[in-house]
Amino acid sequence: MLDLLFSRLMRIGDVQRQSIVTFVWQIAYTAIGFLSTMYFAHAVGAEVLGAYFLFLAYLGIFSLAADGGLGGAAVKRISEGEEPDAYFSTFFVLRSVLVIATVLLLIVFRDYFVDLNMSRVFTWLLLALAVSIFHGAIAYGVAGSGKMGIFTTCVFIDNVSRVAVQVSATILGYGVGGLAGGVVAGLLISALIEVRFFDLHPVRFGWKHIKSLTSFSFWLFLTSSGYMVFTYADTVMIGYFMENADVGVYRVVLQLTLAATFTTHAMLQTLWPKVSRWGKTKETGLIETSLSRAITYSLLLAVPVLAGGILLGDRLLYFFYGAQFERGYTALVLLLFVQVVNVFQHFFTSYLSALDRQKEAFRVTAIAASANIAMNIVLIPLAGIAGAAVATLATMVLNAALAGSALSGLIKIRVESGSLFNIFSASLVMSLLILGYRMLVPLSNIWLTLVPVVLGAAVFIGLLMRLDSRIRNELREIAGSIYLPSKYWM
């Protein structure tokens, strides 16, 4: 049965197949992540979760500094198919130097990281960066080689291993140190598995490889720095102006909104190396078509999640995470709008990057990131975590508009208005159904709250399939390609 399933899956188009694999793994991990966070919220509380999220924020910031944009540049150059071994070797050497330098600087200035020292996770930060030398080399090499199914599977293994170690450590009473240790364990385990599928080799490289990689990575690093502002600036500033518990509430709310981004991340991971190669071969039509379809399929999930979150978010926060997290409802609604805007922002900036337009990507991201920092400084003291969400939404809209304007100079940006209308129509009907249910049924327990979630999803999917023949036919074609005869599953 597994052989037949694999052979039928391989018949699907490359982009569709790898997107499906990525999408399935993201659904599986997100489900595990949600359940584990619910457990942590009840087991250790918002204060410990806040310290852990601050650790993740600092790890993301210093991982970016230790990478310098070289990872994305390596994927770009390796994916182009010209001297992949030489570019991999260049990347490994340069990145190792950056990681070692970053670790040494952190040790020298350790006393300045009061939050990390108080939480006793500074050593885990250093260890995670050290492990990233091995993990990053393998992961970026596999991604650049176009093996996105393997790459995303190992991302899933990383995340599941992390959660398994974290849950075990929490049960044993290790607190925030156990949560941080799980991150290191996940990186190491996934890298050890992924190395079996790694087929690049270290070779001698020259100045031209260094110049090519660093010229691309410089702008990618600057662009990624702007993305890091959107990802972590609010977390760090909430930790500075408020308490760790507020960080915990905000990041839990943000994690819940990530349910709207399954399709976006799944398709981006698959499309980036493809778009890079299409740009190299001047296949503009494929680039334009992939962008319009990717936006449609991303909004297919983001829009109904937004509607459902507005109507049920307060109860979901209360029952899933506890009473102390319900105060994050306003931020939840704002961040759900952020995820809808993020569909456009993420695709526009990623396509600019894949098409070798790092300068344009950096300019628009730098403007939006600067505005984000300024707004966070003003709004967090005034409105708390809701102020951070407002700052993120406003500057995400700015970033999407600027990136879209820059990308439109390279390709024609088209949206599939018919499919988008059908998505909004199905979401509206779903919302009316959920609203009617909530007016008639008091949401007094988690089971009564989950009923409209399941019912609304079923109504949305069923109605969309009736309204949009193109989406229906594409999904039917994919399902038909991997159809298993009844004798294999009965």
NUVEXLUM-302499 format. One record per residue (C-alpha): x, y, z; residue in three letters; residue number from 1. Coordinates in steps of 0.02 Angstrom, whole numbers, plus 50000, padded with zeros to 5 digits. Layout:
east; north; up; type; seq
X; Y; Z; ALA; NUM
...
END
This chain:
east; north; up; type; seq
50000; 50000; 50000; MET; 1
50141; 50121; 50044; LEU; 2
50229; 50084; 49879; ASP; 3
50069; 50119; 49782; LEU; 4
50035; 50279; 49880; LEU; 5
50212; 50340; 49847; PHE; 6
50205; 50300; 49661; SER; 7
50039; 50391; 49642; ARG; 8
50101; 50540; 49741; LEU; 9
50251; 50554; 49625; MET; 10
50132; 50574; 49476; ARG; 11
50074; 50743; 49542; ILE; 12
50163; 50899; 49481; GLY; 13
50324; 50941; 49571; ASP; 14
50262; 51101; 49654; VAL; 15
50094; 51026; 49703; GLN; 16
50175; 50868; 49772; ARG; 17
50304; 50956; 49879; GLN; 18
50175; 51084; 49938; SER; 19
50061; 50941; 49993; ILE; 20
50203; 50858; 50089; VAL; 21
50247; 51024; 50172; THR; 22
50066; 51063; 50209; PHE; 23
50034; 50893; 50289; VAL; 24
50188; 50907; 50399; TRP; 25
50141; 51084; 50451; GLN; 26
49966; 51028; 50499; ILE; 27
50038; 50884; 50600; ALA; 28
50168; 50990; 50689; TYR; 29
50050; 51135; 50721; THR; 30
49926; 51016; 50800; ALA; 31
50064; 50947; 50910; ILE; 32
50127; 51123; 50946; GLY; 33
49955; 51184; 50997; PHE; 34
49926; 51036; 51112; LEU; 35
50098; 51051; 51192; SER; 36
50078; 51238; 51219; THR; 37
49910; 51207; 51301; MET; 38
49997; 51085; 51417; TYR; 39
50139; 51205; 51454; PHE; 40
50016; 51348; 51485; ALA; 41
49927; 51246; 51617; HIS; 42
50083; 51161; 51687; ALA; 43
50205; 51306; 51703; VAL; 44
50100; 51463; 51674; GLY; 45
50124; 51623; 51574; ALA; 46
50278; 51678; 51672; GLU; 47
50386; 51528; 51624; VAL; 48
50317; 51528; 51447; LEU; 49
50363; 51711; 51433; GLY; 50
50544; 51674; 51483; ALA; 51
50550; 51534; 51354; TYR; 52
50480; 51646; 51217; PHE; 53
50612; 51776; 51258; LEU; 54
50743; 51639; 51239; PHE; 55
50671; 51599; 51067; LEU; 56
50673; 51783; 51021; ALA; 57
50856; 51803; 51066; TYR; 58
50898; 51639; 50979; LEU; 59
50814; 51702; 50821; GLY; 60
50905; 51868; 50827; ILE; 61
51077; 51793; 50857; PHE; 62
51047; 51651; 50734; SER; 63
51018; 51785; 50603; LEU; 64
51179; 51872; 50652; ALA; 65
51272; 51705; 50646; ALA; 66
51198; 51666; 50475; ASP; 67
51222; 51835; 50395; GLY; 68
51101; 51791; 50256; GLY; 69
51219; 51654; 50196; LEU; 70
51090; 51516; 50216; GLY; 71
50966; 51594; 50097; GLY; 72
51106; 51642; 49978; ALA; 73
51169; 51461; 49978; ALA; 74
50994; 51396; 49938; VAL; 75
50984; 51523; 49796; LYS; 76
51153; 51480; 49718; ARG; 77
51138; 51291; 49744; ILE; 78
50962; 51291; 49671; SER; 79
51028; 51373; 49512; GLU; 80
51124; 51213; 49476; GLY; 81
51294; 51292; 49437; GLU; 82
51437; 51224; 49544; GLU; 83
51326; 51176; 49692; PRO; 84
51467; 51087; 49786; ASP; 85
51578; 51241; 49778; ALA; 86
51440; 51356; 49841; TYR; 87
51398; 51235; 49981; PHE; 88
51580; 51228; 50036; SER; 89
51592; 51417; 50033; THR; 90
51434; 51431; 50137; PHE; 91
51491; 51305; 50267; PHE; 92
51659; 51389; 50297; VAL; 93
51592; 51567; 50304; LEU; 94
51445; 51523; 50415; ARG; 95
51554; 51424; 50536; SER; 96
51663; 51577; 50558; VAL; 97
51511; 51688; 50591; LEU; 98
51436; 51567; 50719; VAL; 99
51599; 51552; 50815; ILE; 100
51621; 51742; 50816; ALA; 101
51441; 51766; 50877; THR; 102
51463; 51640; 51019; VAL; 103
51625; 51723; 51075; LEU; 104
51545; 51895; 51076; LEU; 105
51398; 51831; 51178; LEU; 106
51517; 51758; 51307; ILE; 107
51612; 51923; 51320; VAL; 108
51452; 52024; 51345; PHE; 109
51357; 51895; 51446; ARG; 110
51324; 52011; 51593; ASP; 111
51217; 52125; 51485; TYR; 112
51087; 51987; 51451; PHE; 113
51000; 52001; 51618; VAL; 114
50838; 51914; 51564; ASP; 115
50931; 51762; 51496; LEU; 116
51044; 51748; 51647; ASN; 117
50899; 51762; 51769; MET; 118
50806; 51627; 51675; SER; 119
50962; 51518; 51670; ARG; 120
50951; 51487; 51482; VAL; 121
51106; 51582; 51424; PHE; 122
51208; 51421; 51410; THR; 123
51069; 51340; 51309; TRP; 124
51076; 51488; 51190; LEU; 125
51262; 51459; 51160; LEU; 126
51236; 51273; 51136; LEU; 127
51094; 51300; 51011; ALA; 128
51204; 51416; 50908; LEU; 129
51346; 51288; 50909; ALA; 130
51231; 51147; 50851; VAL; 131
51166; 51261; 50713; SER; 132
51334; 51247; 50623; ILE; 133
51299; 51064; 50585; PHE; 134
51110; 51080; 50569; HIS; 135
51115; 51232; 50455; GLY; 136
51242; 51156; 50337; ALA; 137
51139; 51000; 50310; ILE; 138
50967; 51085; 50303; ALA; 139
51015; 51224; 50182; TYR; 140
51107; 51101; 50072; GLY; 141
50956; 50987; 50058; VAL; 142
50839; 51136; 50026; ALA; 143
50953; 51208; 49892; GLY; 144
50958; 51039; 49805; SER; 145
50769; 51050; 49783; GLY; 146
50729; 50908; 49904; LYS; 147
50592; 51007; 49989; MET; 148
50495; 50852; 50038; GLY; 149
50646; 50789; 50136; ILE; 150
50680; 50962; 50205; PHE; 151
50504; 50990; 50269; THR; 152
50494; 50813; 50338; THR; 153
50651; 50846; 50441; CYS; 154
50581; 51014; 50498; VAL; 155
50434; 50913; 50563; PHE; 156
50552; 50790; 50649; ILE; 157
50645; 50937; 50725; ASP; 158
50486; 51010; 50795; ASN; 159
50413; 50845; 50858; VAL; 160
50578; 50797; 50941; SER; 161
50582; 50968; 51022; ARG; 162
50407; 50948; 51093; VAL; 163
50439; 50770; 51153; ALA; 164
50594; 50824; 51250; VAL; 165
50506; 50980; 51317; GLN; 166
50355; 50884; 51381; VAL; 167
50468; 50755; 51465; SER; 168
50574; 50893; 51543; ALA; 169
50420; 50986; 51605; THR; 170
50352; 50828; 51687; ILE; 171
50520; 50808; 51773; LEU; 172
50511; 50987; 51836; GLY; 173
50649; 51069; 51734; TYR; 174
50548; 51225; 51690; GLY; 175
50615; 51348; 51563; VAL; 176
50783; 51256; 51553; GLY; 177
50692; 51101; 51494; GLY; 178
50598; 51200; 51362; LEU; 179
50760; 51277; 51297; ALA; 180
50848; 51108; 51300; GLY; 181
50711; 51036; 51190; GLY; 182
50755; 51163; 51055; VAL; 183
50936; 51102; 51052; VAL; 184
50883; 50919; 51050; ALA; 185
50765; 50948; 50903; GLY; 186
50901; 51030; 50798; LEU; 187
51024; 50890; 50830; LEU; 188
50903; 50746; 50800; ILE; 189
50835; 50815; 50636; SER; 190
51009; 50851; 50570; ALA; 191
51067; 50673; 50606; LEU; 192
50919; 50606; 50507; ILE; 193
50930; 50732; 50364; GLU; 194
51115; 50695; 50334; VAL; 195
51065; 50528; 50255; ARG; 196
50986; 50621; 50109; PHE; 197
51126; 50748; 50090; PHE; 198
51226; 50724; 49929; ASP; 199
51334; 50881; 49915; LEU; 200
51521; 50867; 49942; HIS; 201
51655; 50983; 50009; PRO; 202
51768; 51045; 49869; VAL; 203
51893; 51184; 49843; ARG; 204
51813; 51352; 49809; PHE; 205
51878; 51518; 49750; GLY; 206
51854; 51704; 49769; TRP; 207
51715; 51708; 49639; LYS; 208
51610; 51592; 49748; HIS; 209
51640; 51698; 49902; ILE; 210
51597; 51857; 49808; LYS; 211
51440; 51784; 49728; SER; 212
51377; 51715; 49893; LEU; 213
51416; 51866; 50000; THR; 214
51349; 51993; 49875; SER; 215
51181; 51905; 49879; PHE; 216
51186; 51867; 50065; SER; 217
51221; 52047; 50112; PHE; 218
51054; 52109; 50049; TRP; 219
50967; 51951; 50105; LEU; 220
51038; 51978; 50280; PHE; 221
50974; 52156; 50283; LEU; 222
50803; 52100; 50221; THR; 223
50800; 51958; 50348; SER; 224
50844; 52083; 50484; SER; 225
50687; 52178; 50441; GLY; 226
50587; 52016; 50449; TYR; 227
50664; 51981; 50620; MET; 228
50599; 52149; 50678; VAL; 229
50422; 52095; 50634; PHE; 230
50450; 51926; 50715; THR; 231
50537; 51971; 50877; TYR; 232
50543; 52159; 50910; ALA; 233
50371; 52157; 50989; ASP; 234
50420; 52010; 51101; THR; 235
50581; 52091; 51161; VAL; 236
50497; 52260; 51190; MET; 237
50350; 52182; 51284; ILE; 238
50480; 52097; 51394; GLY; 239
50567; 52265; 51420; TYR; 240
50413; 52371; 51456; PHE; 241
50304; 52238; 51539; MET; 242
50318; 52070; 51627; GLU; 243
50367; 51896; 51567; ASN; 244
50186; 51843; 51591; ALA; 245
50133; 51973; 51461; ASP; 246
50261; 51901; 51341; VAL; 247
50187; 51729; 51372; GLY; 248
50009; 51786; 51335; VAL; 249
50060; 51881; 51178; TYR; 250
50162; 51739; 51103; ARG; 251
50028; 51610; 51142; VAL; 252
49901; 51720; 51053; VAL; 253
50020; 51742; 50907; LEU; 254
50046; 51554; 50896; GLN; 255
49859; 51526; 50887; LEU; 256
49846; 51644; 50739; THR; 257
49978; 51545; 50645; LEU; 258
49840; 51420; 50602; ALA; 259
49801; 51543; 50462; ALA; 260
49973; 51525; 50383; THR; 261
49985; 51338; 50347; PHE; 262
49966; 51358; 50160; THR; 263
50075; 51513; 50147; THR; 264
50228; 51432; 50225; HIS; 265
50200; 51265; 50139; ALA; 266
50195; 51344; 49966; MET; 267
50336; 51468; 49999; LEU; 268
50457; 51332; 50053; GLN; 269
50419; 51238; 49894; THR; 270
50409; 51385; 49774; LEU; 271
50564; 51485; 49824; TRP; 272
50694; 51373; 49739; PRO; 273
50575; 51348; 49591; LYS; 274
50551; 51535; 49567; VAL; 275
50738; 51558; 49584; SER; 276
50767; 51438; 49440; ARG; 277
50623; 51508; 49334; TRP; 278
50698; 51680; 49357; GLY; 279
50865; 51616; 49296; LYS; 280
50784; 51537; 49141; THR; 281
50670; 51687; 49109; LYS; 282
50508; 51588; 49126; GLU; 283
50405; 51738; 49182; THR; 284
50238; 51657; 49144; GLY; 285
50269; 51517; 49269; LEU; 286
50319; 51645; 49402; ILE; 287
50161; 51749; 49377; GLU; 288
50046; 51598; 49377; THR; 289
50127; 51523; 49532; SER; 290
50106; 51688; 49626; LEU; 291
49922; 51709; 49586; SER; 292
49881; 51528; 49630; ARG; 293
49986; 51535; 49789; ALA; 294
49893; 51690; 49849; ILE; 295
49725; 51607; 49815; THR; 296
49766; 51447; 49908; TYR; 297
49841; 51544; 50054; SER; 298
49687; 51652; 50074; LEU; 299
49580; 51496; 50061; LEU; 300
49638; 51458; 50238; LEU; 301
49680; 51630; 50308; ALA; 302
49509; 51711; 50277; VAL; 303
49398; 51580; 50364; PRO; 304
49521; 51567; 50509; VAL; 305
49507; 51756; 50530; LEU; 306
49318; 51747; 50533; ALA; 307
49314; 51602; 50654; GLY; 308
49443; 51682; 50768; GLY; 309
49343; 51842; 50784; ILE; 310
49186; 51746; 50832; LEU; 311
49262; 51612; 50944; LEU; 312
49434; 51674; 50995; GLY; 313
49393; 51729; 51171; ASP; 314
49321; 51559; 51218; ARG; 315
49460; 51463; 51132; LEU; 316
49592; 51559; 51231; LEU; 317
49500; 51528; 51393; TYR; 318
49472; 51341; 51371; PHE; 319
49633; 51299; 51280; PHE; 320
49759; 51397; 51385; TYR; 321
49674; 51458; 51542; GLY; 322
49590; 51613; 51613; ALA; 323
49750; 51717; 51618; GLN; 324
49764; 51706; 51428; PHE; 325
49587; 51765; 51388; GLU; 326
49645; 51946; 51406; ARG; 327
49740; 51923; 51243; GLY; 328
49579; 51918; 51138; TYR; 329
49598; 52095; 51067; THR; 330
49776; 52057; 51015; ALA; 331
49714; 51893; 50940; LEU; 332
49592; 51981; 50824; VAL; 333
49723; 52108; 50768; LEU; 334
49853; 51973; 50738; LEU; 335
49729; 51871; 50634; LEU; 336
49716; 52021; 50518; PHE; 337
49906; 52025; 50518; VAL; 338
49911; 51847; 50453; GLN; 339
49795; 51890; 50308; VAL; 340
49905; 52037; 50259; VAL; 341
50057; 51927; 50286; ASN; 342
50001; 51818; 50140; VAL; 343
50037; 51961; 50020; PHE; 344
50188; 52030; 50113; GLN; 345
50274; 51862; 50127; HIS; 346
50248; 51813; 49945; PHE; 347
50296; 51984; 49877; PHE; 348
50459; 51997; 49975; THR; 349
50504; 51814; 49948; SER; 350
50477; 51829; 49760; TYR; 351
50585; 51985; 49756; LEU; 352
50720; 51887; 49846; SER; 353
50705; 51735; 49732; ALA; 354
50716; 51848; 49579; LEU; 355
50882; 51920; 49639; ASP; 356
50808; 52089; 49689; ARG; 357
50877; 52095; 49865; GLN; 358
50906; 52282; 49863; LYS; 359
50722; 52316; 49828; GLU; 360
50669; 52189; 49959; ALA; 361
50783; 52270; 50088; PHE; 362
50725; 52448; 50053; ARG; 363
50541; 52409; 50080; VAL; 364
50576; 52299; 50231; THR; 365
50692; 52428; 50310; ALA; 366
50560; 52563; 50299; ILE; 367
50425; 52452; 50373; ALA; 368
50542; 52383; 50508; ALA; 369
50593; 52557; 50564; SER; 370
50411; 52607; 50575; ALA; 371
50376; 52448; 50674; ASN; 372
50508; 52487; 50806; ILE; 373
50446; 52666; 50824; ALA; 374
50265; 52613; 50842; MET; 375
50307; 52477; 50968; ASN; 376
50402; 52601; 51076; ILE; 377
50251; 52717; 51077; VAL; 378
50105; 52594; 51082; LEU; 379
50164; 52457; 51202; ILE; 380
50175; 52574; 51354; PRO; 381
50005; 52646; 51306; LEU; 382
49906; 52491; 51258; ALA; 383
50010; 52340; 51310; GLY; 384
50006; 52186; 51201; ILE; 385
49862; 52257; 51098; ALA; 386
49975; 52404; 51056; GLY; 387
50108; 52284; 50995; ALA; 388
49979; 52199; 50884; ALA; 389
49923; 52368; 50812; VAL; 390
50104; 52411; 50772; ALA; 391
50129; 52244; 50685; THR; 392
49969; 52261; 50582; LEU; 393
50003; 52439; 50525; ALA; 394
50182; 52407; 50474; THR; 395
50139; 52241; 50391; MET; 396
50016; 52332; 50279; VAL; 397
50151; 52458; 50238; LEU; 398
50276; 52321; 50198; ASN; 399
50154; 52227; 50086; ALA; 400
50110; 52385; 49989; ALA; 401
50291; 52434; 49960; LEU; 402
50345; 52256; 49914; ALA; 403
50198; 52237; 49795; GLY; 404
50245; 52400; 49709; SER; 405
50425; 52342; 49687; ALA; 406
50375; 52170; 49624; LEU; 407
50250; 52241; 49498; SER; 408
50397; 52318; 49406; GLY; 409
50463; 52142; 49371; LEU; 410
50307; 52038; 49340; ILE; 411
50120; 52062; 49323; LYS; 412
50036; 52034; 49491; ILE; 413
49865; 51959; 49463; ARG; 414
49737; 51900; 49589; VAL; 415
49605; 51774; 49544; GLU; 416
49455; 51882; 49583; SER; 417
49328; 51745; 49550; GLY; 418
49406; 51623; 49672; SER; 419
49434; 51759; 49802; LEU; 420
49251; 51810; 49791; PHE; 421
49201; 51629; 49820; ASN; 422
49316; 51616; 49970; ILE; 423
49243; 51773; 50049; PHE; 424
49065; 51716; 50010; SER; 425
49091; 51545; 50090; ALA; 426
49174; 51629; 50240; SER; 427
49025; 51746; 50261; LEU; 428
48901; 51602; 50263; VAL; 429
49012; 51509; 50386; MET; 430
49020; 51663; 50499; SER; 431
48830; 51683; 50501; LEU; 432
48812; 51501; 50551; LEU; 433
48938; 51518; 50693; ILE; 434
48859; 51681; 50751; LEU; 435
48687; 51600; 50756; GLY; 436
48756; 51452; 50854; TYR; 437
48839; 51565; 50981; ARG; 438
48679; 51665; 51005; MET; 439
48580; 51506; 51039; LEU; 440
48707; 51399; 51133; VAL; 441
48809; 51463; 51282; PRO; 442
48991; 51412; 51259; LEU; 443
49009; 51346; 51436; SER; 444
49137; 51209; 51401; ASN; 445
49268; 51162; 51274; ILE; 446
49159; 51035; 51185; TRP; 447
49019; 51158; 51151; LEU; 448
49153; 51278; 51087; THR; 449
49228; 51150; 50968; LEU; 450
49060; 51109; 50888; VAL; 451
49049; 51273; 50789; PRO; 452
49233; 51256; 50741; VAL; 453
49204; 51087; 50659; VAL; 454
49034; 51133; 50590; LEU; 455
49096; 51298; 50519; GLY; 456
49244; 51214; 50434; ALA; 457
49131; 51085; 50355; ALA; 458
49010; 51217; 50290; VAL; 459
49151; 51324; 50221; PHE; 460
49234; 51180; 50129; ILE; 461
49071; 51111; 50061; GLY; 462
49008; 51279; 50000; LEU; 463
49175; 51327; 49923; LEU; 464
49182; 51164; 49826; MET; 465
49010; 51202; 49754; ARG; 466
49050; 51383; 49713; LEU; 467
49224; 51365; 49638; ASP; 468
49241; 51233; 49503; SER; 469
49424; 51272; 49472; ARG; 470
49477; 51240; 49652; ILE; 471
49363; 51088; 49658; ARG; 472
49437; 51014; 49499; ASN; 473
49616; 51045; 49554; GLU; 474
49588; 50962; 49721; LEU; 475
49494; 50821; 49637; ARG; 476
49638; 50796; 49516; GLU; 477
49763; 50787; 49658; ILE; 478
49652; 50667; 49756; ALA; 479
49630; 50560; 49600; GLY; 480
49816; 50552; 49574; SER; 481
49844; 50473; 49745; ILE; 482
49682; 50373; 49751; TYR; 483
49700; 50201; 49830; LEU; 484
49586; 50059; 49773; PRO; 485
49468; 50000; 49908; SER; 486
49562; 49836; 49934; LYS; 487
49707; 49935; 50011; TYR; 488
49608; 50025; 50145; TRP; 489
49453; 49921; 50177; MET; 490
END
